[in-house]
C-alpha cells in the first residue's frame, strides 16, 4: 500500500517542522546584544556599585575571555540544571545531529515515492544506532564501576578519601637522593589556569576626560557605520560584536542613528592593572537621540527622533603599555 500524494506531502511538512524545530533549539542560546566584551581577569566578577549605578550590572553574556574562575562554578551551582546543560547529551551532540539527519533522510525517501519502505528502512537504521549506542554506554559504565586492584601502589590517595591517583609514595626515597615523582592524576587534571595578578591603580582627570570623549565618539561612529573609526576606538573583540550588529541592521534594511550624546553623570567603579594592561570600569549615565531608520528613505521605524532617551551603562576601557584607552566591554546597569 502506497501513501497518497496529499498524505505524503503532509507527512513531509510535519516532519520538516519537527526536525527544524529541533535544530532551532540547539541554537537558541546564540543571542547578540546585552552585556558583552572583556574585563581581563575580572570579566565575570561583579563590578562595585557606584552612585551612578547603585544596582548590580548585568553579567557579561558574550566574551572571548574563558570563564574558568570561581565565578563559573558559582554561576553553575546557582542555576538549576546548569551542569546538565553544560554537558551535552546524546540528543544535543553528535547523536542528535545524526538522528536529525536520519529523519530528514527518511522524509526525502517518502518524497521520492519510496513509501513505507523508506520509512521502515530509516527506523531500522535508527534501531541499529540505538543498540550500538547502548552497548557503548554499558561498556563505559562497567569500566567506571571496575574496582581498583589492591596490589597496585598507584592508588595511594584512594584510602585517604582524596580520590586522586598518585605515584609519589610508590617507591621508598633513597637516602640523600631526590626521588622522581610523577604529577598526580585526577583532581589537578582540568583545573582552571591561574588568573593574572591584579593591583588597583589611580586615574587622573585626563583619563576621565578621555572616557567622556570615547562615549560620544563610539556612539557616533556606530551611528555612521564607520568601521575605520570603530577599529581605532574599541578593541578587536568589540569590533566583531558591533560589526555583527551593523551587518544585521543592513540585512534588515535599517540603520541605527545615535546623535546628541550628552553625559549626565559618571563615576569610576574600579581601575586596576594586569601586567602590561590597565583596565577601568566607569558607570555612565547619558542621554541621546537613539532611533532606527530605513536605510533607503531615512524614515524613523523605531524610536522618537524628538525625544532623548536616558541610559545607564558600565563601560570598561583598556590600554596597553600606557597607550590610548579603548572600549573593551559594555554592561547594562
VENZIGI-V809583 format. One record per helix or strand of 2 or more residues. SS is the DSSP state (h for helix, s for strand). FROM is the first residue (numbers start at 0). LEN is the number of residues. If there is no record, write none. Layout:
SS_FROM_LEN + SS_FROM_LEN
This chain:
h_4_22 + s_35_2 + h_39_3 + h_69_9 + h_81_5 + h_93_18 + h_114_31 + s_164_2 + s_198_2 + h_204_20 + h_226_7 + h_235_16 + s_253_21 + s_276_18 + s_299_3 + s_308_12 + s_325_7
